[in-house]
């Protein structure tokens, strides 16, 4: 059973676990939004996803949609209410998304396959597991510091690692937008995994695309996540990222989670208190927008083109839904 939620904010309560979650995506100053994001939770597990599509026409957003939809639908099938092997789940479904994008490429006889970054985080039994390909990031913030962070699969990061450039040069480097690992494309993706990371009360997990982290210094991100009201703080953070991005501000997307040991009222107008203690084992709640259906995602496609794309995306994913 799958329930679609209308609002972006939830409080989840398990036997010992509570969290607040907020997600939002903006087009920035671009003509179209090629970012996609989602989160799903069962009685005892939570999945968070972000993808940043790359490719001509509308195909970048298709690649990103395939990525988040593949993992979300797999979670819906397999979280009963936990996953047997979190790391295997992340690896298998990210590779399934990669191959589904290639199938879409072949269907359209595209010379260049659309591609997408992807970062996914699964939490169950109070332990976080994450994996990524590309330069969309995950931060774990604990006690006012960045406790863990994904490493960008980008040419600029390689140059930093090799000591050729300084971190301060990355933002203006001509290769700053080039990644060497992604889903889609003819090369196999390099998927990097975290360690099993136990969470503590007060920890924050932030997944975001480069439109956010590329314009926000670490101290600004930390300050936002230290705010008592996450639901107000994250949109303000996106406002700052968009302003700092200037007239060419990229798409901006974030999924932010605060892990806690007690319920904090984030405001009646924007939050809902959800208890999963009584959720059936086979129930999953999902926040995932259908392709082209979110009014915040600008697209030049007609209704007929959107319907066709939705059918093709579902067909590409269905092949791996076993």
Residue pairs with C-beta under 8 A, 6 or more apart in sequence:
1 280
1 282
1 283
1 284
2 76
2 283
2 284
2 285
2 286
3 283
3 284
3 285
3 286
4 286
4 287
5 285
5 286
5 287
7 270
7 271
7 272
8 22
8 23
8 24
8 287
9 20
9 21
9 22
9 231
9 266
9 270
9 271
9 272
10 20
10 21
10 41
10 271
10 272
10 274
10 285
10 287
11 18
11 19
11 20
11 263
11 266
11 271
11 272
11 273
11 274
12 18
12 19
12 21
12 41
12 46
12 274
12 275
12 276
13 263
13 273
13 274
13 275
13 276
13 277
14 43
14 44
14 276
14 277
15 277
16 126
16 261
17 126
17 259
18 259
18 260
18 261
18 262
18 263
19 46
19 257
19 258
19 259
19 260
20 230
20 231
20 257
20 258
20 260
20 264
20 266
20 271
21 39
21 46
21 48
21 255
21 256
21 257
21 258
22 230
22 231
22 234
22 254
22 255
22 256
23 37
23 38
23 39
23 48
23 253
23 254
23 255
23 256
23 287
24 234
24 235
24 238
24 253
24 254
25 33
25 35
25 36
25 37
25 251
25 252
25 253
25 254
25 294
25 296
25 297
26 33
26 238
26 242
26 251
26 252
26 253
26 296
27 33
27 251
27 296
27 297
27 298
28 211
28 242
28 245
28 249
28 250
28 251
28 252
29 242
29 245
29 246
29 247
29 248
29 249
30 249
30 250
30 251
31 298
31 300
32 58
32 61
32 297
32 298
32 299
32 300
33 61
33 251
33 296
33 297
33 298
33 299
34 52
34 53
34 54
34 55
34 60
34 61
34 64
34 116
34 251
35 50
35 51
35 52
35 53
35 64
35 209
35 211
35 251
35 252
35 253
36 49
36 50
36 51
36 53
36 61
36 64
36 65
36 67
36 68
36 116
36 253
36 289
37 49
37 50
37 51
37 68
37 207
37 253
37 254
37 255
38 47
38 48
38 49
38 68
38 69
38 71
38 72
38 286
38 287
38 288
38 289
39 46
39 47
39 48
39 49
39 255
39 286
39 287
40 46
40 47
40 72
40 75
40 76
40 79
40 284
40 285
40 286
40 287
40 288
41 47
41 276
41 284
41 285
42 75
42 79
42 80
42 81
42 82
42 276
42 279
42 281
42 283
42 284
42 285
43 81
43 276
43 277
43 279
43 280
43 281
43 283
44 81
44 82
44 124
44 125
44 276
45 75
45 79
45 81
45 82
45 83
45 122
45 123
45 124
46 122
46 123
46 124
46 257
47 71
47 72
47 75
47 79
47 120
47 121
47 122
47 123
48 120
48 121
48 122
48 205
48 207
48 255
48 257
49 67
49 68
49 71
49 72
49 118
49 119
49 120
49 121
49 207
49 255
50 68
50 117
50 118
50 119
50 136
50 207
50 208
50 209
50 253
50 254
50 255
51 63
51 64
51 65
51 67
51 68
51 116
51 117
51 118
51 119
51 136
51 183
52 64
52 116
52 117
52 134
52 135
52 136
52 209
52 210
52 211
52 251
52 253
53 59
53 60
53 61
53 62
53 63
53 64
53 65
53 114
53 115
53 116
54 60
54 63
54 114
54 115
54 116
54 117
54 182
55 62
55 63
55 112
55 113
55 114
55 115
55 184
56 112
56 114
58 299
58 300
58 301
58 305
58 309
59 104
59 108
59 110
59 114
60 114
60 115
60 116
61 291
61 297
61 299
62 101
62 104
62 114
62 291
62 309
62 312
62 313
63 101
63 104
63 113
63 114
63 115
63 116
63 183
63 184
64 116
65 291
65 313
66 97
66 100
66 101
66 104
66 116
66 313
66 316
66 317
67 94
67 97
67 101
67 116
67 118
67 183
68 118
68 288
69 288
69 313
69 317
70 93
70 96
70 97
70 100
70 317
70 320
71 90
71 93
71 94
71 97
71 120
72 286
72 288
73 317
73 321
74 89
74 92
74 93
74 96
74 321
75 83
75 89
75 284
76 284
76 286
77 321
78 84
78 89
79 284
80 281
80 282
81 279
81 281
81 282
82 124
82 125
83 89
83 122
83 124
86 122
86 124
86 129
87 129
87 131
87 193
89 122
90 120
90 122
90 129
90 130
90 131
90 191
90 193
91 131
91 191
91 193
93 120
94 118
94 120
94 131
94 133
94 183
94 189
94 191
95 189
95 191
96 317
96 320
97 118
97 183
97 317
98 183
98 184
98 188
98 189
99 320
100 316
100 317
100 319
100 320
101 113
101 114
101 115
101 116
101 183
101 184
101 316
102 113
102 184
102 186
103 316
103 319
104 114
104 312
104 313
104 316
105 113
105 114
105 184
107 312
107 316
113 184
113 185
113 186
114 184
115 182
115 183
115 184
115 185
116 134
116 182
116 183
116 184
117 132
117 133
117 134
117 135
117 136
117 179
117 182
117 183
117 209
118 132
118 133
118 134
118 136
118 182
118 183
119 130
119 131
119 132
119 134
119 136
119 137
119 138
119 150
119 207
120 130
120 131
120 132
121 128
121 129
121 130
121 138
121 205
121 207
122 128
122 129
122 130
123 129
123 199
123 205
123 257
126 198
126 199
127 196
127 197
127 198
127 199
128 140
128 194
128 196
128 197
128 198
128 199
128 205
129 193
129 194
129 196
129 197
130 138
130 150
130 193
130 194
130 197
131 191
131 192
131 193
131 194
132 138
132 150
132 153
132 191
132 192
133 153
133 181
133 182
133 183
133 189
133 190
133 191
133 192
134 152
134 153
134 154
134 179
134 181
134 182
134 183
135 152
135 153
135 154
135 157
135 179
135 210
136 207
136 208
136 209
136 210
137 149
137 150
137 152
137 206
137 207
137 208
137 210
137 213
138 148
138 149
138 150
138 194
138 205
138 206
138 207
139 146
139 148
139 149
139 150
139 204
139 205
139 206
139 208
139 221
140 146
140 147
140 148
140 149
140 197
140 203
140 204
140 205
141 147
141 203
141 204
141 205
141 206
141 221
141 222
141 225
141 226
142 200
142 202
142 203
142 204
143 202
144 222
144 226
145 222
146 218
146 222
147 203
148 194
148 197
150 192
150 194
151 157
151 192
152 179
153 179
153 180
153 181
153 182
153 190
153 192
154 175
154 176
154 178
154 179
154 180
155 175
155 178
155 179
155 180
156 165
156 170
156 173
156 175
156 176
156 178
157 170
158 180
159 165
159 173
159 175
160 166
160 167
160 170
165 173
170 176
171 214
176 214
177 210
180 190
181 189
181 190
181 191
181 192
182 189
183 189
199 205
199 259
200 259
201 259
201 260
201 261
202 258
202 259
202 260
203 258
203 259
204 225
204 230
204 256
204 257
204 258
204 259
205 256
205 257
205 259
206 221
206 225
206 254
206 255
206 256
206 257
207 254
207 255
207 256
208 252
208 253
208 254
208 255
209 250
209 251
209 252
209 253
209 254
210 250
211 241
211 245
211 249
211 250
211 251
211 252
211 253
212 237
212 238
212 241
212 252
212 253
212 254
213 221
214 245
214 250
215 240
215 241
215 242
215 244
215 245
215 249
216 237
216 240
216 241
216 244
220 237
220 240
221 237
224 233
224 234
224 236
224 237
225 233
225 256
225 258
227 233
228 264
229 266
229 267
230 256
230 258
230 266
231 266
231 267
231 270
231 271
232 267
232 270
234 254
234 256
237 254
238 252
238 254
241 249
241 252
242 249
242 252
243 249
245 252
263 273
265 271
274 285
279 285
289 297
290 310
291 306
291 309
291 310
291 313
292 299
292 301
292 306
292 309
292 310
293 306
299 306
301 309
